[in-house]
Amino acid sequence: MSKRHATSASLHTRRVFLRGLVAAPFLALPRLGFGATPQRVYGANPVVSYLLAALAPESFIGWNFPPPTQSRGYFADAILNKPVIGGFFGQGKTPNVEVLLANHPDLAIVSDAASIGTQVSESQLKKLGIPVKNLVLNTVYDYPDAIRQLGVWLGISDRVQPVADLCQNLLAQLKTLPMPKPAPVIYYAEQNDGLVSECPGSFHAEVLDLLHVTNPMVCPGQKNDGFGMVRISIETLFRMNPPWVLTQDVAAYRAFHTDPRYADLMAVKANQVLLAPQVPFRWIDRPPSFMRILAAFWLYDQLYPAHHRFDLRELTKTFMHAFFAVDMTPDQLSYMLNPGQQAGISAG
């Protein structure tokens, strides 16, 4: 999208939001009594919304964008059928105010983990008369405390405490894993052609940082607007010539395997192009969710298959039960952990 079109889209969404502000006084919102527990909660960005949908489905009122089809069976149908409200998550996006207010939220939760800062979203939501709380979720290491905080706010501490403890233990375990030197160089490919990526340190590529691998992208003077997705040329990609490529876009994965333009890329010749898991939704990013914790272990297992430090299948089974209350079968685990087979291309 060009800057002109992005600016136009941003202005349009803000005009829609402002029209909603005008209508807001005529739409009655529930008022919580002193000390009452919120019953209808809106996540202002996907980072928060996916956490709510998984851990507090009874309070979740709607999505920021339609959930992916592969999440069926992990989220209940009643949750998947919740309305799309929109949210604050980049390039001028704001919620549909009429839909938001029609769903009578008695709490909105914002987070710095979005490309529109909490001050903007919090201010606009308060103008609608919706109470707002800020959940700190700047990195995956914030998840244990964030989950505990969510439990306190929503009165579900007993239920979510074991999930917070699991995340804390996994993150501690991740820090103990040996990280060989020199660190692997991994290009993170996005979009259908794989020629979009993230700058080093980007929130959207945090999984790379968790494993201390080298991101070959060079972004001098690149403004970090929180949205990411920096487009490069194929010539730039070949100058990097990464030995590994990681993507979560099926079309990009297929392109690296079938497009002759990429045939001489080091990662392609070494058969080291990885497709990240997609079930129940993308693990790496977009949304950058709690699944990144599991993604870090999956990626470590791909880079160092002889590590013998953990059993990825058992770890995945435990993680999925904690967040989604599902008991995964061996076939489900195999399908989930081998996304290249879903794309019709297997490694090896």
N, C-alpha and C positions, 0 to 999 in steps of 0.2 A: 504494500500500500504506500503511495506517495505521501510526503509530508502534507501536501495540500489536501489530499483526500482524507488523511488521518485527522487533520485539523477540522475539516468539514464535518466528519463523523462525530468528533468530540463536541463541537458546537451543537450539533443536532441532539445528541443524547443529553446534554446539559439543558437545552431548551425543553425537552420532554420532562426532565426532572423538575424544572422550575414550574411547568404547568401543573405538575403533581403537587407542588408546594401550595399553589393557589387553591387547589381542590381539597387539600388536607383538612382544613377546619370543618369540612362537611362530612368527613368520614370518621366515625367514632372509633377510638381505640380503647382496648381494655385498660383499666387502671389497676395496678397491683396494690394491694394493701401493704402496710408496713411489715417488712419481714417476710412477705409472701414469696414463694418459689415460682419463678417464671415457668409458664406452661407452653408458650408458643414462641419459639426462638428463631430468629433470622440470622444466618451467617452472611456477613457482608462481602465475603470473597470466598473463592473455592477452597482455600486452605482451611478456613473455619468450617465451611459447609460440609465438606467430606468428613471432617472429624465429628460434627454433630450427627450426620446421617448414620455413621457407624456406631457411635457410643450413646447418643441420646435421640434415637429415632422417634420416640413418643413426643418430643418437643420440636422436632424439625418441621419447618413450615414450607420449605421450597428450595429449588435449585437456582444457582447462578447461571447455568446453562444446562441443556439436556444431558442426563447421565448416559454413559455409553451402554450399548446393548449387552456387552459382555459382563456387565455388573448384575444382570438378572441372576438370581440364585444366591447372591451374596447380600444384596439389599432386598428387603421384602417388596412385593409388588406395590403395597400401599405407599412405601417410601419412593419408589421409582416413579409412581404416578403423581407425586406432588407437583404443583405448578412451577414453571420456570419464572422466577422473579427478576433475575438479573442481579447485578452487584457492582462493586467497585473493584475492578481488577485489570485496569490497563487501557490505554488508548482512549481515554475519555468515557469509558463505560460507566453507566450508572443504572441503578435498578429501575424497573417499571413501577413507578410510585403507586399507580392505581391498583396493580396486582399486589404489591407489598402491603398496602393498607387494607385491602380487601381480605387479607389473610390474618389480620389482627395480631401482629406481633406484640408481645409484652416485654421483649428484650431483643436488642440487636447486638451481635458480637462482631467487633472489628479486629483487625490485626495489622501490624506493620508488614506482614508477609504479603504485600500487595503492591502494585505499582502506583496506586493512589494512596497517599499517606493516611494514617489514622485521623489526623486533624481534619482533613477534608471530609472523609466519610462520616466521622463522628459528628461534625458540625451539621452536615446536611441531614443526617438521621434525627438529630435532636430537634431540628426545625420541624420535622414531621411529628414531633411529640413522642418519639420512641426512646425509651431508656437505652443507654449504650454502655457496654463494657469492652475494654480492650484486652485481648488475649495475646500475650507475648509469644510469638512464634517466628522469630527471626531466623533460627536455624533448627536442624533436627534435634540438637541438644536441648532445646527448650521444651520438647514434647512431654517429658515426665511431669514437670511442674505445671505445664499448661493443662494437661489432662486432669491433674489433681485440682487445679483451680476451677476447671469446668465442672468437676464433680461437686465442688462446694457451691458454686452459683446455682446449679440445677438440682441440688439435693440428691445426687446419685454417687456420692463419694464411695460408698461401700462397693458399688458395682464397678467403678472405674479404677479404683486403687490398684487391683492386680494388673490392669493394663499399663498403668503408669510404671509400676515396678518392673514389668517385663521390658518396657522400652528403656528404662534406666539400666537394667542389667545387660541388655543387648548393646547399648551404646558404650557401656564400660568394657564389654567383651571386645567390641570393635577396636577400641584403643589398644588392646593387648595383642592384636594380631600383628605378626611380623610384616613389615612393609619393605620388600627387597629394594636394593639400590643397584643400578640406577632405576628410578621410578619409570614405570611404563608411560609412554606417550600416547594419549588417547584423544582423538578428535571426536567431539560430540556433534553428530549430524542431525539437523532438523529439516523439516519440510520435505516435500516429495522428491526433490532432486538432491537432498543432502547438502546443499550449498548455503545453509544457514546454520549458525552456531551461537555459542555463548562465550563471552569474554572470561578470562580467568577471574575467579572470585564471584562469578554470577550466582545469585540465589538459585537460578534455574538449573545449574550444573553442580549443585552442592555434593552430589554423590561422588564426583571426581575428587573433590577436596577431602572427603571422608577417608579416601584410600590413598591420599597424598600422591596421586598420579599427576603427570604433567599435561596441562592443557596447552596445545601448541598455538592457540589463537593469539594474535598480537593486535591489541586494540588501542593504539596511542590516541589520547584525546577523546576516546569514545565516552559519551555521556551515559552514565548508568541510570536509566529511567525506570528500572525495575521490570520492564517488559522483556528486554533482551531481544533475541532473534536478530543477530547481525548477519547480513548477507555478504558472502564472499564470492570471488570468481573461481572457476575451476583451476585457473593458473595458480591462484593463491593456495588452493588445496594441494596441488602438486608440489609447490615450493615447501609446504609443511611435510608432505609425504609421510603421514603418520603410520606407524606400524600397527596401530589399532584404530578401529572406528566403532563407535557406539552410537546407536540410534534407537529411538522408540517409534519411529515412523516406518510402517510396513513398506510403503512405497519406496522410501529411501533405501531400505534394506534390499529390496528387490533390484533397485537401480544399481547399487554397488556390485551385485552379483551378475547382472545381465547387461548393463549398459557398457559397450566397448570403450567409452571415454574413460572409464575407471579401471580398465583391465590392468594397467601398469602401476597402479597405486600399490605401495608396499603392503598395506593391510589386506588388500584384495588378493594379491599374489600369495600372501602368507595364510590366507583363509582366516583372517582375524577381524572380521566384521561381525559385530554382535547386535542382535535385536533384543532389547530389554523386554521383560514380561509386560503383558497388556491386561491381565485379568486380576481383579475385577475392573481395574482401570489402570492407566499407565503408572508404572512404578517410579520412573525417574523424575517426571516433571509434567506440568500442564494437565492436571493440577500438581503443584509441588506439595505432596501430602505426606502423611505418616508412612506411606509405603516406601519412602526413600530409605528408611532404616533397613527394611528387608532388601531393598535394591542394592545397598552397599554390600551385604553378605553375598547376594547373587553375583555381583560383579567380581568380588574377591574370588569366588568359586570359579568363575570363568578365567580369570587371569592366572590363578595358581591352583589348578585342579588337583594337585597332589599334596595339598596343605595338611589334610587330616586334623584340622582345628575345630571343625564343627560339621554336623550332618545337615546339609542345606534342606533336605526334604523334611526332616523332623523339625527344624527351626521354622520352616515355612508353615508347617501344619500347626504348630503352637501359636504362631503369630496370627494366622487366619482365624483360629478359634477364638483368640482373645478379642480381636477387633470385630469379627463378623458372626461369632457364635456358630461357625460351621465346622463340621468334622470332615475333612477332605479325604477322599479315597485315593489310593495309589494312582489310578488313572487320571484323576483331576490334578494331582500334583505334577505328574509327568507332562500333562497338557500345559499347565501354567508355567512350568520352569523351562520349557523348550519351545519358546515362541517362534523360533526359526521354522519349525515344522508347520506351525499355523500359517506361515507365509509361503509355504510350499517349497522352502529351501532349507535343507538341513546342513548343519556344520559337518565338516569332515570330508 
